[in-house]
């Protein structure tokens, strides 16, 4: 599968910016900027340098991070769908659940919470004789 330029670029940038080396490098830049404060008499230009730099970087990174999260989310959804499809007793009613509204998702969440509570209430106690022999 051939990736387009933007995918290759964004994957690489996200990898680099998430590395310890990038964190150390940016931390050093902030320290250098702070040390330069007295040299430039804490001028407006001195403040503008860091404000402008961080704003531009943050603005661009938001898009790269969102792209990466979207890609990861799609991959996880596909993997989960594959697991559901491979288990013959599994219900596939929730395969396209990501297309539901927030309100519909909240309703489903409440339903499955109730279902989980009912399931826990109907399970036999873990102190039963059958359970003790199985784990000894």
Backbone as a ProteinNet text record, in pm:
[ID]
protein_1_A
[PRIMARY]
XXXXXXXXXXXXXXXXXXXXXXXXXXXXXXXXXXXXXXXXXXXXXXXXXXXXXXXXXXXXXXXXXXXXXXXXXXXXXXXXXXXXXXXXXXXXXXXXXXXXXXXXXXXXXXXXXXXXXXXXXXXXXXXXXXXXXXXX
[TERTIARY]
83.9	0	88.6	71.8	154	84.3	156.1	102.3	132.3	39.3	65.1	163.2	207.3	309.4	265.1	139.7	93.2	91	49.8	48.6	189.8	283.2	421.7	477.7	451.6	500.3	441.3	309.4	244.8	286.4	298.1	343.7	483.1	569.1	707.7	712.9	640.1	640.2	585.5	474.9	416.4	514.3	584	684.6	797.3	845.4	956.7	913.5	799.3	756.6	716.3	685.7	651.4	771.2	889.2	1009.5	1069.1	1145.9	1214.1	1311.8	1376.7	1471.7	1404.9	1284.9	1211.1	1174.5	1133.1	1098.1	1219.2	1332.5	1455.3	1495.1	1486.8	1522.7	1436	1306.4	1215.2	1235.3	1261.6	1288.3	1412.9	1516.2	1637.7	1610.1	1527.4	1491.7	1421.5	1334.9	1264.3	1362.5	1455.9	1556.4	1643.3	1687	1767.9	1688.9	1560.9	1475.8	1465.8	1447.1	1434.2	1564.5	1678.2	1808.2	1831.9	1779.7	1795	1707.5	1615.1	1526.4	1599.3	1694.1	1766	1849.3	1902.3	1982.3	1897.9	1773.4	1683.7	1589	1622.5	1543.5	1395.1	1371.4	1234	1140.6	1190.5	1115.6	994	910.1	793.2	834.5	939.3	989.3	1034.5	1104	1149.5	1028.9	922.7	801.7	729.9	729	661.1	722.9	854.2	923.2	865.4	857.2	807.8	658.2	582.8	437.6	403.6	469.2	442.5	486	603.4	655.1	564.6	526.3	441.9	302.4	250.3	117.5	118.3	216.8	226.8	243.5	334.1	358.7	233.1	167.7	45.9	-62.5	-81	-181.8	-157.9	-36.1	-4.4	-14.3	30.7	28.7	-113.4	-205.7	-344.8	-394.6	-365.3	-410.7	-339.6	-210.7	-137.1	-183.1	-204.3	-250	-390	-477.5	-613.8	-611.9	-526.4	-516.1	-470.6	-372.5	-321.4	-428.3	-501.1	-606.9	-718.2	-754.9	-857.6	-813.4	-689	-635.8	-633.1	-585.5	-580.8	-720.1	-813.7	-951.2	-1012.3	-989.9	-1040.8	-980	-850.3	-782.6	-837.8	-860.4	-915.2	-1056.5	-1138.5	-1274.4	-1272.4	-1184.3	-1176.4	-1133.1	-1037.4	-992.3	-1104.9	-1178.9	-1290.9	-1399.1	-1427.9	-1526.3	-1482.7	-1354.6	-1301.7	-1318.5	-1290.6	-1309.7	-1455.9	-1545.1	-1688	-1729.3	-1683.1	-1719.8	-1662.5	-1549.1	-1485	-1544.6	-1619	-1680.2	-1824.9	-1859.4	-1990.8	-2107.1	-2084.8	-2192.4	-2209	-2118.2	-2123.3	-2232.9	-2291	-2390.8	-2317.4	-2361	-2297.9	-2383.7	-2478.5	-2567	-2490.8	-2377.7	-2305.6	-2187	-2175.3	-2060.4	-2049.3	-2160	-2154.2	-2197.4	-2167.4	-2209.2	-2150.1	-2037.5	-1974.6	-2056.9	-2156.6	-2243.3	-2360.2	-2376.5	-2486.4	-2457.6	-2563.6	-2547	-2497.5	-2452.6	-2404.8	-2516.3	-2636	-2751.2	-2781	-2776.9	-2800.9	-2692.5	-2567.9	-2458.7	-2478.3	-2525	-2551.8	-2659.7	-2763.7	-2869.9	-2816.8	-2736.6	-2676.6	-2585	-2509.1	-2418.9	-2498.4	-2608.6	-2693.4	-2749.8	-2792.2	-2846	-2741.6	-2618.8	-2515.8	-2467.1	-2475.3	-2445.9	-2546.7	-2675.5	-2779.9	-2760	-2728.2	-2705.1	-2588.7	-2482.4	-2367.2	-2402.1	-2480.7	-2522.3	-2607.7	-2701.1	-2785.6	-2701	-2602.5	-2514	-2434.4	-2385.2	-2309.6	-2397.9	-2523.1	-2614.9	-2652.5	-2655.9	-2698.4	-2584.3	-2459.3	-2344.5	-2340.8	-2299.2	-2286.1	-2170.8	-2177.9	-2074.2	-1940.6	-1833	-1699.9	-1653.7	-1727.9	-1692.4	-1757.4	-1824.8	-1890.9	-1787.7	-1828.9	-1736.6	-1676.4	-1756.2	-1707.2	-1595.5	-1606.2	-1504.4	-1375.3	-1387.2	-1267.9	-1186.2	-1252.3	-1178.7	-1110.4	-1170.2	-1112.8	-980.3	-962.9	-843.1	-736.6	-762	-661.4	-559.2
-117.5	0	124.1	207.7	328.1	445.4	510.4	627.4	752.4	848	974.2	1057.5	1167.5	1250.6	1298.2	1345.9	1399.6	1292.3	1169.7	1061.2	1028.5	1017.8	989.3	1102	1226	1342.7	1347.1	1333.9	1344.1	1230	1107.9	995.3	1023	1074.7	1102.7	1216.3	1323.6	1437.8	1397.7	1323.1	1279.2	1189.1	1104.5	1016.9	1099.6	1196.2	1279	1366.3	1432.2	1524.6	1452.6	1325.6	1248.6	1182.5	1210.9	1144.9	1222.1	1152.9	1221	1327.8	1302.7	1399.9	1531.3	1523.6	1645.4	1722.6	1651.7	1718.1	1787.8	1720.2	1780.5	1901.6	1889.5	1999.8	2122.4	2103.1	2215.5	2274.9	2189.6	2239.2	2327.2	2285.4	2366.5	2501.4	2500.6	2626.8	2721.4	2669.3	2753.2	2807.4	2723.1	2768.6	2878.3	2858.5	2959.6	3089.5	3077.2	3196.4	3268	3192.7	3253.5	3321.2	3259.8	3317.7	3447.3	3453	3573.4	3689.6	3665.2	3769.6	3891.6	3874.7	3991.9	4062.5	3986.1	4044.1	4140	4103.5	4186.2	4270.4	4282	4361.4	4322.1	4194.2	4141.7	4223.3	4255.9	4342.3	4269.9	4349.3	4291.7	4198.2	4230.8	4145.4	4011.1	4015.1	3892.2	3804.2	3861.2	3785.6	3738.5	3823.8	3791.5	3669.8	3654.2	3540.6	3409.2	3392.6	3266.4	3250.7	3359.1	3351.1	3311.8	3375.1	3345.6	3204.1	3167.4	3032.7	2923.4	2936.8	2832.7	2830.7	2944.6	2948.9	2878.8	2906.7	2844.8	2694	2651.3	2508.2	2437.8	2496.7	2437.1	2425.8	2531	2532	2418.2	2401.2	2296.2	2156.8	2143	2011.6	1960.8	2051.1	2009.9	1928.2	1972.4	1901.5	1767.6	1764.9	1638.9	1537.2	1582.7	1492.2	1441.1	1527.6	1485.8	1382.7	1403	1307.9	1172.1	1171.6	1046.5	977.3	1053.5	994.5	936.1	1004.8	952.9	821	816.2	695	580.3	606.1	503.7	455.4	548.9	513.5	422.4	454.6	370.4	231.1	224.7	95	10.2	71.8	-0.8	-48.9	36.2	-3.9	-124.2	-122.5	-233.3	-360.7	-349.8	-467	-523	-435.4	-480.9	-545.3	-485.3	-544.6	-683.5	-699.5	-829.6	-932.4	-891	-982.7	-1024.4	-929.3	-960	-1054.9	-1026.2	-1108.9	-1250.1	-1267.4	-1399.3	-1489.7	-1432.9	-1511.2	-1536.4	-1660.3	-1689.7	-1662	-1663.3	-1637.5	-1489.5	-1408.4	-1264.5	-1197.1	-1095.7	-1016.1	-906.3	-882.8	-777.2	-651	-637.6	-520.7	-391.4	-398.8	-277.5	-245.8	-314.5	-295.1	-150.5	-86.8	50.9	152.4	123.2	207.3	348.4	365.4	497.3	597.8	549.9	639.3	694.5	647.5	693.6	832.2	898.6	1028.4	1008.2	1115	1109.8	1063	1111.6	1073.4	924	872.1	728.8	645	691.9	621.3	620.1	730.9	736.9	636.4	624.6	528	385.6	354.8	221.3	193.7	295.4	280.8	244.6	313.6	284.3	143	102.2	-31.8	-138	-121.1	-220.8	-215.5	-99.6	-93.6	-178.3	-163	-242.4	-390.2	-422.5	-561.4	-621.3	-541.8	-587.6	-610.7	-521.3	-537.5	-662.4	-685.2	-803.9	-930.7	-925.7	-1040.2	-1070.7	-967	-986.1	-1039.5	-995.9	-1041.2	-1187.5	-1235.7	-1372.9	-1473.1	-1426.8	-1517.6	-1579.3	-1707.1	-1769.1	-1706.7	-1716.8	-1661.2	-1726.7	-1650.4	-1705.3	-1795.1	-1803.4	-1890.2	-2027.2	-2055.6	-2185	-2295.5	-2416.7	-2530.9	-2559.2	-2547.3	-2573	-2478.6	-2352.3	-2254.1	-2281.9	-2325.2	-2348.6	-2463.7	-2571.4	-2686.5	-2654.8	-2569.3	-2538.3	-2463.5	-2381.7	-2298.1	-2358.2	-2473.1	-2533.1	-2612.1
0	0	0	-96.6	-107.3	-40.7	50.1	119.7	39.1	45.2	-22.3	60.5	4	68.5	207	218	346	453.8	419.7	518.7	566.1	473.2	511.1	597.8	556.2	628.5	769.5	780	911.3	1003.2	950.9	1033.7	1089.6	1005.3	1046.7	1149.2	1124.7	1217	1353.7	1354.2	1481.2	1556.2	1483.4	1545.9	1608.3	1534.1	1581.8	1699.3	1685.7	1792.2	1920	1910	2029.6	2094.8	2046.5	2098.5	2216.4	2300.4	2411.2	2362.2	2249.7	2194.4	2159.4	2102.9	2068.7	2195.3	2298.2	2424.1	2483.5	2485.3	2539	2455.6	2322.5	2235	2256.7	2266.6	2287.3	2426.5	2524.1	2659.9	2661.1	2588.3	2578.2	2511.1	2407.9	2342.5	2439.8	2523.4	2621	2724.5	2766.4	2863.2	2800.4	2677.4	2607.8	2594.6	2557.7	2546.9	2681.6	2789.2	2921.9	2964.2	2935.1	2969	2891.4	2771.4	2688.7	2736.9	2826.9	2877.5	2928.4	3020.3	3071.8	2963.6	2869.7	2762.6	2679.5	2652.8	2571.8	2658.3	2788.1	2882.1	2883.3	2865.4	2866.6	2776.8	2659.8	2567.3	2509.5	2444	2378.7	2265.9	2196.5	2088.2	2144.1	2258.2	2323.2	2357.1	2408.4	2441.8	2315.9	2213.7	2089.3	2020.7	2032.5	1970.4	2021.3	2153.1	2208.2	2184.2	2197.8	2177.1	2033.3	1937.8	1797.5	1762.5	1806	1777.8	1832.9	1958.5	2019.1	1957.1	1919.6	1857.3	1722.2	1641.2	1508.5	1521	1607.5	1624.9	1677.6	1775.6	1830.8	1724.6	1647.1	1541	1441.8	1397.5	1300.3	1361.9	1484.9	1550.5	1576.4	1599.5	1621.6	1502.7	1381.9	1262.8	1245.9	1273	1260.3	1364.5	1486.4	1591.9	1559.6	1510.9	1476.1	1364.3	1264.5	1154.5	1205.9	1293.8	1350.6	1434.8	1515	1596.7	1509.8	1403.1	1312.6	1250.6	1207.9	1146.4	1247.7	1368.6	1472.6	1509.5	1517.5	1551.9	1445.9	1318.8	1210.5	1216.8	1241.1	1247.9	1363.1	1477.3	1591.8	1560.9	1498.3	1461.8	1368.7	1270.9	1175.8	1247	1337.6	1412.9	1499.5	1564.9	1647.5	1561.4	1446.6	1356.1	1310.1	1283.9	1242.7	1354.9	1478.6	1591.9	1606.1	1592.7	1602.9	1490.1	1370	1255.2	1265.3	1329.7	1336.5	1443.7	1537	1643.4	1606.5	1574.1	1518.3	1612.6	1743.5	1838.1	1869.7	1820	1848.6	1766	1824.6	1754.4	1676.9	1556.4	1476.5	1473.3	1566.4	1569.1	1594.9	1661.8	1699.8	1609.3	1496.8	1408.8	1360.8	1326.5	1276	1381.8	1505.8	1618.4	1611.5	1546.9	1540.3	1460	1387	1310.2	1392.2	1515.8	1600.7	1657.6	1701.5	1765.9	1908.3	1969.7	2108.3	2202	2177.6	2260.8	2247.9	2126.1	2103.8	2170.4	2164.2	2230.4	2382.1	2438.2	2582.3	2621.6	2540.4	2568.2	2564.7	2465.2	2456.2	2575.1	2614.7	2729.1	2854.6	2878	2994	2985.4	2866.1	2845.6	2883.2	2834.3	2861.3	3006.2	3069.9	3213.4	3290.5	3257.3	3322.8	3294.2	3171.2	3132.1	3211.4	3229.4	3306.6	3452.4	3508.9	3648.8	3664.5	3571.5	3576.8	3563.8	3478.6	3458.3	3585	3651.7	3775.7	3887.6	3891.4	3995.1	3976.8	3853.3	3827.6	3836.7	3848.2	3858.8	3997.6	4008	4140.1	4217.4	4346.7	4433.7	4406	4416.1	4390.4	4503.7	4612.7	4724.5	4713.8	4602.2	4588.4	4577.3	4611.4	4615.3	4478.3	4374.1	4238.1	4200.6	4238.3	4207	4284.2	4407.6	4490	4434	4389.3	4337.6	4205.4	4126.4	3997.6	4010.4	4112.7	4125.4	4217.3	4275.4	4365.4	4289.6
[MASK]
++++++++++++++++++++++++++++++++++++++++++++++++++++++++++++++++++++++++++++++++++++++++++++++++++++++++++++++++++++++++++++++++++++++++

